[in-house]
Amino acid sequence: MKRRVFVASSMAAALAGCAKVTNGLNDWQAIHPVLETANTLDQAVIGTRGWAKLYRPQDVTVDYPVNGLDTPQQPEYVALLQDDFSSYHLPVAGLVEHPQSFTLRQLRALASLDQITRHDCVEGWSVVGDWRGVPLGSFLQLVRPKPEARYVVFYSYDHDSGGQQFYGSLDLQQAAHPQTQLALDLNGKPLDAAHGAPVRLRIPTQLGYKSTKWIRNIQVVSSFAGIFGGRGGYWEDNGYAWYAGV
Amino acid sequence: MAGMDATAGPTPAPATTRTSEPGTVVYRHSITTRLTHWVAFVSILVLVMSGLQIFNAAPYLDASDKSDPAHRVLAFDGQDAPGGGSIGTTTIFGHAFTTTHWFGYTDDGQGSEAVRAFPGWITFPGYQDLAGGRSWHFFFAWVMVLAGVAYFAAGAIRKDLALLILRPSDVPKLWPMQAYYLKLRKEPPDHGKYNPLQKAGYTLVLFVLAPFVVITGLALAPGFDAIAQPIVTLLGGRQFARTWHFVSMLLLVGFFFGHVFLVASTGLFNNMRSMITGTYRLGKHEGTGP
């Protein structure tokens, strides 16, 4: 009996040592830029090309899941929600020839892209939704990005519990992919607050964390320097890869 | 090619596979083979552990395209037990097993226990960190693939990769070799550099399982799916691909343990030396040819 306890406890100690080693390696900050070279390779090899699968209406997930908080609690957003987004407008600024602000009505008039696509979450699950909205590529043509423009940054109304604003970004090529859209409707109804109302990003060729919800404003930039953590997005600033096609 | 001509000749095939006398020390593994072998060892270790870390973020597997509880083949759950404490459950094809402290409710990698599928001592990192797990997984996926390409290229150039491919002429020797391992037979059948069972195992792992684990992993990437839709369809959809990726991992881990057992039980020193310095002492009935 004593022998068994000894064997069991030394095994437990060895196993706890496993976690100590892997935790230590993961906490080693200098290794992460090395690991991220793989993401650059992934983007070079896979990129944002081809065509995400289109589904049939009967494939749609009725109870579309939501990750995290259901509704932003920021007063600015709560006020908009209360007046049913009637005063909402979406400013697009930065490195563009024609900075503009779009009302929801204007956006609805541009919402020509209705596609039933699969949404793959970074956690591993997949759902299918019918998304209707504005094709981002043609939308950006309205404001005319300047030659030095490289990225489109989407700022959200939402903040995390520490007060950090959510945001995300795509490069111009990813933004111009014909399936990338500023979504307004999900499954035939205007987006509800939980799913990103009134406007969210939808990019079916990448994982869900790239699809910024509750878009407040859009900025076209040449680099991420000076934007929060400088890695191009809230999730990216928290260790996730910028290219989420894998 | 010379070896093949010899086996096709008038002399009996078994004798020609032995090109050296037993006890001869030969140069068995090239530097590329040895290097890529150890790179693969580290890569597979990190890939399996970081893969389980990633799995923990959605601790279930479906045999479907989108997530669908009606097609769930594996699920881990943890919940509070009535009367205090917590229980971990593993559900396989609808059959629930209590696996507290092992799966479902287990080691959190930080000296305590939590609701999570795989324990911290088998994930990379030990604590729950999806972003970190993904970084390690994708980096070592590239290391593994590049090592594999180097191995295949070097083997093709040196023409010794062919020595481990199972041929029709090896098939009748599969059972005698297995019988030898089971001690039902005193002597192994005459063979070349690799015995028939090794050839079967390596052929399966290198030419079937390895490409399959890569393809099923790629099929989880939405960017890859957009350029290779038919592959995902062939696998039964994205969640099904996730299930296949997991199954191929289990098979590779099974191969790993079998491999380590055989390395240890068929002359640990000699085998390890051949994969470190390259030199190897031939056994009875063992040669260097095909």
Interface residues (C-beta under 8 A of the other chain):
Chain A: L15 A16 C18 A19 K20 T22 N23 L25 N26 D27 H32 V34 L35 E36 T37 A38 N39 L41 D42 I46 G47 T48 R49 G50 W51 A52 K53 D59 T61 R118 D120 C121 V122 E123 G124 W125 S126 V127 V128 P204 T205 Q206 L207 W235 N238 G239 Y240 A241 Y243 A244 G245 V246
Chain B: M49 I54 F55 A57 A58 D65 K66 S67 D107 G109 Q110 G111 P119 G120 W121 I122 T123 F124 P125 G126 Y127 D129 L130 A131 G132 R134 S135 W136 F138 F139 A141 W142 L220 A221 P222 G223 F224 D225 A226 I227 A228 Q229 V232 R238 Q239 R242
